[in-house]
Amino acid sequence: MDNVAQLVTWEGEGILFALFAVLAIHLLTGQINTRGLLMKKEGDRSFSPERVQLLLATLAAASQYLGLVLKDRSHLPDVPQNWLLLYGGSQALYLGRRLYLTQTDKQK
C-alpha cells in the first residue's frame, strides 16, 4: 500500500512540475501577456503602487505556504492567521484606493 501512495505522490508532483514548466515557457515566450501588469488601467496608464503592493503580498504569502508544504508533505498545512490578516489588509488597501480613485474621478 505504501508503494501506491508513493506512486500517487510522484504523479501529483510530476503534474505540478509540468504545469509550472508550461507556465514558465509561456511567460518567457510572450504567449502570456504581462505588459501593463503594474500600470493603472485607466487614465494616463502610469505606474500603480497599489498593484505592486498586492502582487508582493500575494507572492510572499504563496512562497511562505509553499515552504510549509515542502516541510511536511504528508498533508496540506493550515494557512497561518497572520498571513490571512496581511493578505486581507493588502486587499483592503487595494480596494480602498480603487474606491477613492473612482469617487474622485466622478467628482471631476
Steps between C-alpha positions, in 0.01 A plus 500: 500500500791736567619450142165616363503809723855581393406458133201733538724755673754487218227532238354803676840664525567421134174663391573812707853520358366464144241776559771727642724428200222580251420824686868600507545427130191701408615793713850496351380472140244778540194283445369630833477878478645675805528849349332753719477261796618771740335794323171672569221383274343842459624852443864552412596132548772600748668276757261364764651456850188321626542233233864447601400473866229247417738296281772495768256396774368219279849375412613515864198304625529243220872442556456467877219247451709307249776484761254354751385241245856397418581463871228241556366329189264268686216756502416854399575736791260758634552853373661704780266758654750785461519440124122509474504835679781631279332389180161629612659834594675514165171440320329764714769758414473418131121520498502816712734670254284387207188635673674831573613536138153414373337758728748777411455429128121533536538839672710640213 
